[in-house]
Amino acid sequence: MGRNQLQVLNMKSKHENITSREQIFAQRPATRVWEEQSSEENPYLASALRCHGYDLHELMEKRSFIDVLFLLFRGELPTGDQSQILEKLMIGLINPGPRHPATRAAMHAGVGKTNPAHILPISLSIMGGAHQGAGCIEPAMRFFRQAAKRDPKIVCCELLQREKRPTEGDWHPVPGFGSRFGGIDEMPRKLADQLSRLPGAGKALLWGCSFSEILRPYEIGWQFPGVAAAVLADIGFHPRAGAGLFQYFQAPGLLAHGLEMVNKPLTALPFPSDENYFIEVDSDGH
């Protein structure tokens, strides 16, 4: 009897007596986020919509988009300071720029005549990575939860003792901070400094600004995901929500770059020159 046959028999012996999952499943999905009040004429249609108990049309009349976005994820309306700092953060992160790998993916999808509806999903999958992307948001938010209680100088000393700078490439010894192209990226530092002057600036952001200055002599500084993580932590978002929110903040720029390329020819983007482009041929000519 072969090995695969034995594995099949073992699987059967483990499960042959199971007749039920022994779990009680919900009859329908439940959510506190959204309520659809059934119409009297047709119960499958809604006559009113509520977000965490707030009537949607009333929110349209009295609240900003940022307020409703905050409500959608937090379950409560923001204070004026929270709304302001979230809006400024979203403006600062609206476009990752044409050099970001996610933007390049959007541009290639556009110029390659991909269905425009697919440009954003393609580029957001790249934005979900750890390199300048959403992949380090949750770790950064959890880092701030712990580190912001301590002296940033002590945290820096411990970090430098524990982590060794690589001989080549950029160094990201802690989520949300690091080098870029061998130096400090000044743009996230400027964003963090501007946000830190707002009334809604909280403990994580202010601590991060101090921490980044201590790291400066080592050519390490703020990264955009770190700034986002600090603000989101300060205004009460759960770390698990951070990655998706960061992708959402960056989405407009990704889509704009992709759509810009939709009507352009393939020659609008670089391609290996003839001397660097080699098609290997077998000995039989194939």
N, C-alpha and C positions, 0 to 999 in steps of 0.2 A: 504494500500500500504506500502510495506516494505521500510526500509531506503535505501537499495541498489538500489531499483527501482527508488526512488526519485533522488538519485545521478545520475543515468543514464539519467533520464529525464532532469535534470539540465544541464548535459554535452551536451545533444542534443540541448537544447534551446540556448546554448552559441555558438554552432558551425554550426547549421543547415543552416544559411544564408551565410556561408563562401564558396565562389566558387573559390577563388584563394588565394595563399599565399601573393600576392601583393609584391613580391620580385623578382628582376631580378637576376637570377643565371648566373654565368660564363659559357660560352660554353665549356671551357676546363680549367684545372688548370694552373695557371701561376706561374713561379718561376724564380727568379734571380740567384738562386744558381747554376743551371746546364743547359747547352744548348746542345742539340743533333741536330747536323746539318744533315738533311736528305740526304740520298744517292740518286744520280740521277737515279740509276737503280731500287731502291726499297725504296719508301719514308718511309716505316716502319722500315728501318734499318738506323743506323747512320754512317756517313762517318767521322765525327769529334766530339769530346767531349770537352766542355769548362766548367771550373769552375770559375764562376764570371768573365767570359771573357777571362780567361787564358787557352790556349790549354793544354789539359791533358798530351800529350806526351812531350811537351816542359817543363812542370812542372816536369815530370819524369826525364828529362835530367839535369835540372838546379837547382831543389829545393829539400829540404829534406821532409820527411814525416811530420814532425812537422809543417813546413811552409805551406804545403798543408792543413793540418788539421785546422790550424789557418785561412787560407783563406776560407775554407769551411763554417766556422761559422761566421767569422767576415766580409767577403766580401772584404778583403784586405790582402796583404802579410805582415807578421810581420817584425819588425826590427830585427837585429841580437840579441839584448838584450832580446827582447820579446820571440824570438824563443828559446834562451838558457834557460831562466827561466821556460818556459813551459815544455821543455824537461826534465829538472831536477826535476820538480814537478811530472811529469808522472812517472819517474823512482822511486821517493820516495813513490809513491802511487800504485805501480804496484801490490801489494799483501796485502790485509787486514790482512792476517795471519790466521792460523788454528783455533784460538779461536773466531773469528768473527762469529756471527750467520749466515751471508750470506755464509761464507765459509763452515760452518757446513752443511748448506742446500745443497751446491754443493757436499760435500763429501757423504752425505746420498743419494742424487740422484744418484751419481756414483755407490756406493756400492750396491744400490737397483736395479741396472741394468735398470735404466731409459734410454731411448733413449739418446745417447750422445748429440744430437742436442737440447735437452731440459734442459741440465744441466745449461747452462748460463742463459736462461730466468728464471728458478726457483730461482737461487741464486741472480740474479739482482732484482727480486721482493722484496727480503729481504733487499738488499742493498738500496732500495728506501725508507726505513724507517728512522725515526728520530734518532734512537740510533746508533751513530757512522756511520751514513749513509747519503745518498743524500738528505734525507728529510729536513735537517737543512742547506743545502747549500744556498738556496735562502734567507732565513731569515738572515743568517750570512752575505751575500753580502750586503743586505740592511742595516744591522747594521753597517757595515764598512763605507758605504756611508755617514751615519750621524755622527757616533762616531769619525771617523778619523779627523773630523774638530775641535774636542774639546780636552781639556787636559785629558789624560787618567786617571790621579789621580782623577779628578772631576767625570768622568764617573764611576770609581770604587766606590767612596763614595756614589754616587746616587744609584748605583746598590745594594750595601750592605744594604742601608737603605730600599730599596724597596723589595728586595728578602730575604726570610728567608731560612736558610739552613735546609733541612729535617732532621728529627731525625734518619733516617736510609737510606741507599742507597746513590748513587752518586748524586752530585749537579751540575746542568747545568743552572746557572742563566742567561746565555746569549748564543745565538747560536754560536757554534764554540769554546766555552771555557767551562771547567768544570773539574770535578774529574773523575777518572777511578779506579775502585776497591779500592776506599777510598783514593787515592792519586793522585799525578801529573804524567801523562804519559810523560816520558822524550823523547820518540821517536818523537812525533810531534814537541816538542820544538827544538830538534836537527835539524829536517828537516827545520823548520822555520828559525833557526839561520843560517844554511848553505845557504838557499835561500836568506836571507837578505844581504849576503855579495856579491851577484852577481850584476853586473851593472844594470840589469833589475828590481831590487827590487823597489817597489813603495810605495806610501804613506800608503796604507792599511796594507801591510805586516810589514813595519817598525813600524807603530803605534801599530799593534797587538803584536809585540815583546816587546815593552815598556809596554803595557797593561798586558801581561802575567807575567812580572816580578813584577808588582804591585800586581797582584792577588796571587803570590806565597805564601805569609804568610798565606793565607786562604785555602791552599791546592787545588787551582784551577789553571789550565793552559790550554795551547793550546790543541785542539783536531784536528785530521787529517782533518775533514771537514772544520774546521776553517782556517787552513793553505791554503787549496785548494781555499776556498772562497776569502781569501785575495789576492792571486795571480791572480785569475781569474778576480776579480774586478779591480786590478791594470792594467791588460793588455787589459781591455776594453770589457770583455764579459758581456752580459746582465744577470741579476740575474736569469731569467727564463731558461737560458741555463745551469746554474751551476749544477743542479741536474743530468741531463743526462750526462754531461761531467764527473762528479765525478764517476758515474756508469761505464762509459767507461774506465776511468783510472784504476779502480779496477778490471775490467773484466778479464784481463789476469790471475791474481792470482786465481780468483774464478774458472775459467775453468781448470787451471792446477791442482788444488786440486781435482776437481771433476773427471777429467780424470785419475788421479793417482789411484783412488779407483775403476775404472771401472772393472778391471780384478781381484779384490780381493774378497774374500768371505765375507758374512755378518758378520762373526766373527771378521773382521778387525776393527769394530767399537764397542764401549761399548754398553752394554745392561743391564737392571736391573738384578741383581743377583737373584737366586732362592728365597732367603729369603725376597727379596723386590718386588717380582713379584707375584701378587695374582690374580687368575681368579675367579671372583665371580660366584657362582652357585646358582640357585633358589632352593627352597624347593623341587620342583618336579624333580630336577636333571638337569635342562637345564641352 
